[in-house]
């Protein structure tokens, strides 16, 4: 009964839905672009047509068909379709979906497709709550994200899902969608009688960065403007007003999404605050997840500034906390302040190098044994450094049977130069010689 009411609700909403929603493909043949994924004979298409899809994570730029493909999976497999957004759903919502999915299996052997939008925003415990249902086949999970799932999704969930990358649509694909929407009298704008020149179609397609949803939403607004002006055609001026301003997109092709965050990081690393601000505000204006930017800045503070200016980590974390407290647009000030601080700070990668050395040392250690003097119980012979006037005593701190080695090499810039001086004094007592 719940599914019946859900179906009626969907039908009612479809009548007033935006053009992009009304024109969503109903079959694989209607899908534009993504031919490597849904083209005839592809593995993805065969699994859907055979009704045997597995859980998957769809990742790629906005407006490339993630929601559409999820709905088609449900349609082709005669499965119930449920959707959650990671920005608002919690563990309780997941458990309720799982309960309904089990009920469907028990009563009519019908499977459930759960479409989880922005899966990268789910915390670890929320993602873990999905695992039982995915493992036992209670539901087919289709997660959607604009982020690289290897960075943002838990490994257990990734190992139980197919990772499928969607590419931005080509301008010719967008033009096809525009033409289809203008001609369709049932779902599109065909009954309006509006026309649109090839040049205007190309302009709209070129300014929406491969985002089908953005293109169709802009088309719908432009059509409304043309009708208000009693014009028989959608003109370039209507497109301009519908878009309001130049659409800033940096994820048009392949890995460009990651190229921009890389440019931002490298600009800060190169001590160019002006370039760093440009890339920062390009991301903000393009609608990038500000939490993603803030996380990268926190990592940068330790990875690239490090002990040359320990205050950098405090500034970066404070900016991330301010973002969580006030949100955008106000947090633009906090993010910009942190970016400028990080870019102009003295740099040191000594921490990153020390991590590499430590991992190498651990990898080569065979069952390291804690020296008796350092053990928590039954320790004998431990020398308490605070009892020594220098605050440092010469005793063994490395595991028995492993030759001590130098892992951390202090830098000579910023506040780390003072650390280098203090450590040199301690090294003389410890009998260490750093390169």
C-alpha positions as MATLAB code, in Angstrom:
seq = 'XXXXXXXXXXXXXXXXXXXXXXXXXXXXXXXXXXXXXXXXXXXXXXXXXXXXXXXXXXXXXXXXXXXXXXXXXXXXXXXXXXXXXXXXXXXXXXXXXXXXXXXXXXXXXXXXXXXXXXXXXXXXXXXXXXXXXXXXXXXXXXXXXXXXXXXXXXXXXXXXXXXXXXXXXXXXXXXXXXXXXXXXXXXXXXXXXXXXXXXXXXXXXXXXXXXXXXXXXXXXXXXXXXXXXXXXXXXXXXXXXXXXXXXXXXXXXXXXXXXXXXXXXXXXXXXXXXXXXXXXXXXXXXXXXXXXXXXXXXXXXXXXXXXXXXXXXXXXXXXXXXXXXXXXXXXXXXXXXXXXXXXXXXXXXXXXXXXXXXXXXXXXXXXXXXXXXXXXXXXXXXXXXXXXXXXXXXXXXXXXXXXXXXXXXXXXXXXXXXXXXXXXXXXXXXXXXXX';
ca = [
       0.000    0.000    0.000;
       2.886    2.342    0.796;
       4.330    1.833   -2.705;
       0.873    2.555   -4.225;
       0.607    5.895   -2.446;
       4.250    6.649   -3.336;
       3.463    6.019   -7.000;
       0.455    8.375   -6.900;
       2.560   11.028   -5.203;
       5.240   10.718   -7.863;
       2.646   11.111  -10.612;
       1.275   14.251   -8.981;
       4.744   15.708   -8.571;
       5.649   14.893  -12.170;
       2.914   17.238  -13.379;
       4.551   20.229  -11.667;
       8.160   19.066  -11.794;
      10.931   21.123  -13.431;
      11.648   20.460  -17.094;
      14.865   18.600  -16.240;
      12.887   16.151  -14.109;
      10.073   15.727  -16.658;
      12.574   15.029  -19.463;
      14.524   12.427  -17.503;
      15.147    9.389  -19.784;
      12.680    6.534  -19.297;
      14.725    3.919  -21.155;
      18.390    3.217  -21.779;
      17.838    4.196  -25.404;
      16.870    7.707  -24.298;
      20.085    8.204  -22.309;
      22.318   10.750  -24.027;
      26.085   10.391  -23.670;
      27.808    7.774  -21.455;
      27.960    5.417  -24.461;
      30.840    3.477  -22.897;
      28.510    2.713  -20.031;
      25.058    2.213  -21.568;
      25.906    1.511  -25.212;
      24.763   -1.717  -26.828;
      26.650   -4.738  -25.514;
      28.353   -2.979  -22.606;
      28.713   -4.887  -19.344;
      26.679   -2.325  -17.393;
      23.799   -2.514  -19.835;
      23.801   -6.311  -19.953;
      23.580   -6.620  -16.161;
      20.640   -4.223  -16.064;
      18.771   -5.819  -18.936;
      19.268   -9.241  -17.360;
      17.866   -7.933  -14.078;
      21.032   -8.773  -12.145;
      22.638   -5.486  -11.106;
      24.882   -5.250   -8.082;
      25.393   -2.353   -5.705;
      27.358    0.475   -7.259;
      28.782    3.918   -6.627;
      28.312    6.400   -9.468;
      30.766    9.293   -9.408;
      31.230   12.225  -11.726;
      30.246   15.863  -12.290;
      26.713   17.146  -11.621;
      24.044   16.665  -14.261;
      25.607   13.651  -15.963;
      22.846   11.132  -15.234;
      23.539    9.556  -11.859;
      19.931    9.820  -10.664;
      18.627    8.759  -14.078;
      20.729    5.592  -14.139;
      19.648    4.701  -10.605;
      15.979    4.982  -11.579;
      16.530    2.942  -14.724;
      18.172    0.180  -12.699;
      15.039    0.013  -10.555;
      12.730    0.102  -13.587;
      14.566   -2.585  -15.543;
      14.694   -4.890  -12.527;
      11.093   -4.187  -11.401;
      12.483   -3.107   -8.047;
      11.056   -0.601   -5.603;
      12.924    2.704   -5.716;
      13.808    4.533   -2.522;
      15.968    7.599   -2.238;
      17.855    9.263    0.602;
      20.149   12.249    0.703;
      23.247   11.973    2.863;
      22.863   15.643    3.783;
      19.682   14.956    5.756;
      19.384   11.199    6.375;
      20.690    9.375    9.424;
      21.163    5.827   10.676;
      17.490    5.706   11.686;
      16.429    6.410    8.091;
      18.724    3.672    6.793;
      17.284    1.139    9.201;
      13.766    2.047    8.123;
      14.668    1.553    4.459;
      16.255   -1.807    5.276;
      13.121   -2.873    7.175;
      10.887   -1.994    4.215;
      13.254   -3.763    1.828;
      13.149   -6.965    3.898;
       9.346   -6.766    4.046;
       9.126   -6.531    0.269;
      11.382   -9.546   -0.157;
       9.327  -11.566    2.301;
       5.892  -10.630    0.923;
       6.319  -10.461   -2.862;
      10.021  -11.247   -3.458;
      10.525   -7.742   -4.826;
      13.935   -6.145   -4.454;
      14.662   -2.551   -3.449;
      17.017   -0.039   -5.036;
      18.238    2.574   -2.568;
      19.604    5.676   -4.264;
      21.825    7.540   -1.801;
      22.718   10.966   -3.093;
      25.961   12.621   -1.953;
      27.126    9.418   -0.275;
      30.483   11.063    0.479;
      28.735   13.177    3.135;
      27.775   10.091    5.156;
      29.831    9.548    8.302;
      31.567    6.197    8.859;
      28.872    4.871   11.190;
      26.181    5.801    8.667;
      28.015    4.062    5.846;
      28.595    1.036    8.073;
      24.839    0.825    8.718;
      24.362    0.056    5.025;
      26.751   -2.896    4.957;
      24.412   -5.655    6.254;
      21.751   -4.876    3.662;
      24.304   -4.693    0.856;
      26.071   -7.891    1.921;
      22.969  -10.077    2.154;
      21.330   -8.607   -0.948;
      18.392   -7.068    0.898;
      18.851   -3.947   -1.189;
      20.755   -2.723   -4.215;
      22.669    0.345   -3.095;
      23.401    3.014   -5.690;
      25.462    5.790   -4.198;
      26.096    9.034   -6.040;
      28.937   11.452   -5.468;
      30.908   14.162   -7.218;
      33.953   13.191   -5.143;
      36.512   10.479   -5.725;
      34.972    7.560   -3.787;
      38.393    6.203   -2.863;
      38.905    9.321   -0.728;
      35.415    9.756    0.676;
      33.716    6.320    0.938;
      34.610    3.577    3.428;
      36.711    0.720    2.073;
      34.222   -2.001    3.170;
      31.473   -0.303    1.187;
      33.716    0.227   -1.854;
      34.748   -3.450   -1.837;
      31.091   -4.487   -2.057;
      30.203   -2.095   -4.867;
      31.075   -1.475   -8.491;
      32.678    1.923   -9.037;
      31.309    3.594  -12.149;
      32.582    6.898  -13.445;
      30.348    9.235  -15.446;
      31.815   11.794  -17.813;
      30.518   15.331  -18.479;
      28.185   15.436  -21.471;
      29.578   16.841  -24.707;
      28.010   20.060  -26.090;
      26.457   18.009  -28.896;
      24.796   15.781  -26.276;
      23.378   18.847  -24.524;
      22.082   20.179  -27.846;
      20.312   16.862  -28.430;
      18.575   17.194  -25.058;
      17.552   20.773  -25.839;
      16.078   19.750  -29.193;
      14.252   16.863  -27.554;
      12.765   19.114  -24.866;
      11.606   21.687  -27.448;
       9.906   19.005  -29.543;
       8.290   16.876  -26.818;
       4.624   17.831  -26.412;
       3.965   15.398  -23.546;
       6.757   16.241  -21.138;
       8.654   19.088  -22.771;
       7.982   22.473  -24.343;
       6.561   21.208  -27.635;
       3.051   22.528  -26.944;
       4.420   26.052  -26.459;
       5.340   26.353  -30.129;
       8.624   28.069  -29.236;
      11.576   27.737  -31.573;
      15.289   28.161  -31.011;
      18.049   28.780  -33.534;
      21.013   26.435  -33.880;
      23.303   29.240  -32.739;
      21.300   29.821  -29.558;
      21.191   26.086  -28.815;
      24.959   25.924  -29.218;
      25.381   28.920  -26.916;
      23.291   27.328  -24.159;
      25.058   23.982  -24.564;
      28.472   25.622  -24.427;
      27.751   27.629  -21.296;
      26.489   24.820  -19.076;
      29.651   22.729  -18.835;
      28.218   19.311  -19.696;
      25.498   19.575  -17.033;
      22.179   18.381  -18.491;
      20.149   19.488  -15.487;
      21.562   23.009  -15.595;
      20.953   23.264  -19.339;
      17.325   22.168  -19.139;
      16.577   24.339  -16.127;
      18.025   27.341  -17.970;
      16.015   26.406  -21.067;
      12.800   26.352  -19.045;
      13.469   29.801  -17.570;
      14.424   31.168  -21.005;
      11.169   29.785  -22.453;
       9.177   31.539  -19.731;
      10.963   34.798  -20.511;
      10.297   34.443  -24.233;
       6.595   33.797  -23.606;
       6.407   36.804  -21.293;
       7.802   38.922  -24.138;
       5.308   37.311  -26.545;
       8.218   36.147  -28.678;
       7.868   33.048  -30.891;
      11.518   32.149  -30.384;
      13.940   31.771  -27.492;
      16.695   34.290  -28.142;
      20.271   34.615  -26.929;
      19.164   37.427  -24.598;
      16.715   35.035  -22.925;
      19.533   32.537  -22.361;
      21.729   35.286  -20.935;
      19.048   36.381  -18.495;
      18.178   32.796  -17.567;
      21.769   32.037  -16.694;
      22.036   35.455  -14.954;
      25.814   35.304  -15.069;
      28.546   33.286  -16.655;
      28.383   29.741  -15.310;
      31.719   28.929  -13.745;
      32.536   25.278  -14.134;
      35.862   23.568  -13.743;
      34.810   19.923  -13.989;
      34.110   19.863  -17.710;
      36.416   17.037  -18.604;
      37.810   14.035  -16.798;
      39.952   14.831  -13.788;
      39.638   18.645  -14.021;
      37.683   18.624  -10.754;
      40.803   17.316   -9.016;
      43.102   19.473  -11.129;
      41.612   22.624   -9.612;
      42.029   21.523   -6.000;
      45.568   20.487   -6.967;
      46.207   23.966   -8.391;
      44.908   25.490   -5.158;
      47.192   23.332   -3.022;
      50.220   23.934   -5.224;
      49.622   27.686   -5.243;
      49.673   27.723   -1.430;
      52.729   25.464   -1.435;
      54.413   27.880   -3.841;
      53.673   30.840   -1.504;
      51.444   32.623   -4.043;
      48.435   33.901   -2.052;
      46.947   35.634   -5.103;
      46.767   32.460   -7.186;
      45.528   30.538   -4.140;
      42.673   33.013   -3.712;
      41.772   32.732   -7.395;
      41.468   28.929   -7.253;
      39.675   29.086   -3.906;
      36.999   31.437   -5.181;
      36.698   29.596   -8.476;
      35.732   26.521   -6.459;
      33.349   28.444   -4.208;
      31.618   30.170   -7.132;
      31.339   26.851   -8.975;
      29.513   25.298   -6.038;
      32.299   23.082   -4.722;
      31.630   21.447   -1.363;
      33.284   23.935    1.053;
      33.911   21.168    3.576;
      36.069   19.407    0.974;
      38.128   22.594    0.558;
      38.466   23.028    4.315;
      39.613   19.417    4.787;
      42.331   19.846    2.168;
      43.546   23.004    3.912;
      43.800   21.189    7.255;
      45.890   18.471    5.613;
      48.056   21.091    3.879;
      48.748   22.843    7.175;
      50.635   19.815    8.500;
      51.869   18.345    5.226;
      53.377   21.485    3.673;
      53.713   24.086    6.444;
      54.273   21.708    9.309;
      56.553   22.652   12.169;
      57.932   25.678   10.333;
      54.741   27.364   11.572;
      52.651   25.142   13.895;
      50.063   27.929   14.116;
      49.057   27.096   10.525;
      47.224   23.980   11.690;
      45.371   26.025   14.301;
      44.313   28.534   11.630;
      43.174   25.819    9.198;
      41.184   23.930   11.822;
      39.635   27.187   13.019;
      38.525   27.963    9.451;
      36.932   24.520    9.155;
      35.139   25.019   12.477;
      33.976   28.482   11.423;
      32.565   27.000    8.216;
      30.592   24.472   10.253;
      29.381   27.246   12.582;
      28.306   29.987   10.152;
      28.295   28.344    6.719;
      28.576   30.130    3.391;
      28.665   32.892    2.318;
      29.935   34.262    5.642;
      32.603   31.559    5.980;
      34.156   32.821    2.736;
      36.075   35.258    4.943;
      37.380   32.443    7.144;
      38.429   30.252    4.222;
      40.104   33.191    2.466;
      41.960   34.226    5.618;
      43.219   30.687    6.121;
      44.280   30.372    2.468;
      46.269   33.601    2.676;
      47.884   32.522    5.969;
      48.836   29.111    4.600;
      50.188   30.546    1.362;
      52.343   33.144    3.115;
      53.510   30.847    5.933;
      57.041   29.470    6.070;
      56.997   25.959    4.605;
      58.480   22.664    5.769;
      57.723   19.110    4.675;
      59.791   17.561    7.458;
      56.685   15.944    8.978;
      55.748   14.315    5.666;
      59.301   13.028    5.234;
      59.377   11.754    8.811;
      56.132    9.855    8.228;
      57.662    8.140    5.223;
      60.775    7.207    7.173;
      58.717    5.939   10.124;
      56.545    3.746    7.899;
      59.628    2.304    6.260;
      61.162    1.540    9.655;
      57.976   -0.133   10.898;
      57.662   -2.193    7.718;
      61.157   -3.567    8.284;
      60.651   -4.338   11.965;
      60.141   -7.993   12.867;
      58.074   -8.317   16.072;
      59.582   -5.278   17.825;
      60.011   -5.739   21.565;
      59.531   -2.874   24.002;
      62.656   -2.410   26.172;
      62.113   -3.469   29.765;
      62.752    0.047   31.086;
      59.927    1.476   28.908;
      57.227   -1.065   29.728;
      54.076   -0.013   31.575;
      54.432   -2.730   34.200;
      57.471   -4.413   35.644;
      59.742   -1.683   34.279;
      63.278   -1.700   35.660;
      66.044    0.797   35.100;
      63.935    3.644   33.682;
      65.580    7.056   34.063;
      63.111    9.883   34.642;
      64.175   12.812   32.392;
      62.627   15.440   34.675;
      65.077   14.443   37.419;
      68.008   15.417   35.188;
      69.081   19.105   35.105;
      69.148   19.008   31.302;
      65.745   17.310   31.075;
      67.237   14.655   28.773;
      68.925   11.373   29.723;
      70.782    8.895   27.571;
      68.794    5.671   27.559;
      67.421    3.310   24.915;
      64.001    4.272   23.523;
      64.019    2.071   20.382;
      62.772   -1.549   20.407;
      65.251   -4.207   21.441;
      67.013   -5.773   18.495;
      66.425   -2.829   16.133;
      69.194   -0.406   15.315;
      68.131    3.178   16.097;
      67.919    5.424   13.041;
      67.092    9.018   12.201;
      63.481    9.471   11.030;
      62.849   13.183   11.639;
      65.179   15.781   10.180;
      64.227   19.295   11.414;
      63.981   22.003    8.799;
      65.911   25.229    9.090;
      63.075   27.664    8.320;
      60.606   29.450   10.565;
      60.002   28.194   14.079;
      61.433   24.804   13.123;
      64.941   26.279   13.219;
      64.468   26.663   16.998;
      63.302   23.042   17.153;
      66.486   22.059   15.304;
      68.627   23.851   17.887;
      66.844   22.227   20.837;
      67.039   18.797   19.245;
      70.723   19.197   18.501;
      71.345   19.721   22.218;
      69.253   16.657   23.066;
      71.020   14.613   20.386;
      74.390   15.296   21.983;
      73.131   13.728   25.209;
      71.396   10.859   23.402;
      74.500   10.170   21.336;
      72.693   10.779   18.030;
      74.156   12.302   14.896;
      71.712   13.768   12.408;
      72.834   14.339    8.827;
];
